[in-house]
Amino acid sequence: MNKNYFNYLLKTRRVPILFFFAVYIGIMMVTGLNAHAEPDRGIELIVAAGMSATLTFALPVLMFSPVHARKSADVFMALPISRREMRITSLLFSFAVSYGFYFLGSVLLWAISGHTTIHIQTLCFSLIFMAFGLAVLLLFNSLLFLIANNLFDGVVMIAAYLCMPLMIFLAEVTTVGTLWAGYTSSSWYSGRALYLSPVYMVMENLVGIIRRVQPYNVFSWNFVIALVIFGILSEIGLRKEFDERKTERAEQLSDGIFAYPLVINVYALISLLVFAVQVLLDPREVSTLLLYLILLLIYVVASFVYKRSVKLEKKTLLVFVGEVLLSIAMVFGAWNTHFFGLADHYKLDRGPYLWYEYSAFTSVDDLGEEENPGYDREGEVSEWMEVDVTICIPVDQLEQYREVIDMMDRVRVQAIDDFYENPIQMYTNNNLRVFNSNEVDHYKPINYNSYRIHELLSEEELKVLNRYAPVVVSHAKGWEYAPSMKLEEYLETKQ
């Protein structure tokens, strides 16, 4: 670090830093005064971390914007210190601002109201982790800003990469949820796209530290490992994008491989995958063609922002058509292979306990015959039976429950086959849910899969299940339920 350059930054950036500080302290004080309404929740630390994380997006723009302007790039890069010293000093100055605000704000609030809302251990852990998290965010966001060649594109890169993991996650929920039988947001695959978002991982782990007593807020060491990888790669990238940067890049097109060429095509492919699912569901839908035309227009506009040219080039059109064909091939390939075989495979031991939840609406006379609640064909209010059973199996005792597992797996396999017979599924209220958990009582689902079932368990099979867990039966007519009864009681009433 160069002390003279650090002092120079302090003098030249004094006004915006003081402005940030005033806003920061103002918000923190308001949050702290309202924190007593919800004690022991640490909402002050979360708000403080959120504002410091926001600074990690703004500070790289403030520190490195001179490299993007022709008038200032030559002077900035010719300062009498090495570029390595300049980069390190700028990053340390930014870290001192973002982390310094968090440290001062959180410690101040702890001193004022911490005795009722923040534990000292929680405060210390949060301070240690946020030092690491904010450092990674500064490295990553600085790299994003510098992969561009002008100020506007640098801001666009930061925003584009910030939103990209969310877009991938939403596309995952939309496409995978349609193509993968049994998939839910708690399946083992779900949410992997969020590992592409450093800010999400930092904030999620901070919440895990602050609210660690809650089973749904858990500190993840996997996130820490991912953040370390992001930090290392960002440092390597910064050496190339700043230390070895040519001043001639200022105000040029941002045509680096990780700039517009990657961003535009990733966003286009994400959108096209969602559209391809609609083609699968209903190839005759006219609005789908309109959506493709609108996306093509957006693609052309994005190319204009990139190249500053309205001209529709042949290469641009060919790339777009190629991505359309690729997305359709991926979607139809996933559908015809049961999502590349993943839908057929279910691992039973992803947690110490295996759960089966079976719920079905059946005929009054036969618990193995499906009945849709509502109205019958004559318009009369229908009546039905609702059958529910929940079975918890210790994973180390799977063989003792082999009869149950084989029975449920037959229902699951049949549900998967029914799912892929027709993209447009018949509505049903009947479900089989399969998942694991770490606890036998208060469980958080692991690898949670839910299947719509049309082929129900027979009454004889329900008798078998009843030996392992109580099968509950309820009679309903017009959504008015009678008191529930055990399976034995229902069978006695039939005799």
Secondary structure, DSSP 8 states (H G I E B T S, - for coil): --HHHHHHHHHHTHHHHHHHHHHHHHHHHHHHHHGGGSTTS-HHHHHHHHHHHHHHHHHHHHHHGGGG-HHHHHHHHTSSS-HHHHHHHHHHHHHHHHHHHHHHHHHHHHHHHHHHH--HHHHHHHHHHHHHHHHHHHHHHHHHHHTSSSHHHHHHHHHHHHHHHHHHHHHIIIIIHHHSTT--TTSTTTTGGGGG-HHHHHHHHHHHHHTTTSTT----HHHHHHHHHHHHHHHHHHIIIIIT--GGGTTS---STTSHHHHHHHHHHHHHHHHHHHHHH-TT-HHHHHHHHHHHHHHHHHHHHHHS-----HHHHHHHHHHHHHHHHHHHHHHHTTTTTTTT---TTSSSEEEEEEEEEE-SS-TTSB--SSB-TTS-B-EEEEEEEEEEEEGGGGGGGHHHHHHHHHHHHHHHHHHHH-SS------EEEEEEES-SSS---EEEEEEE-SS---HHHHHHHHTTS--EEEEEETTEE---EEHHHHHHHH-
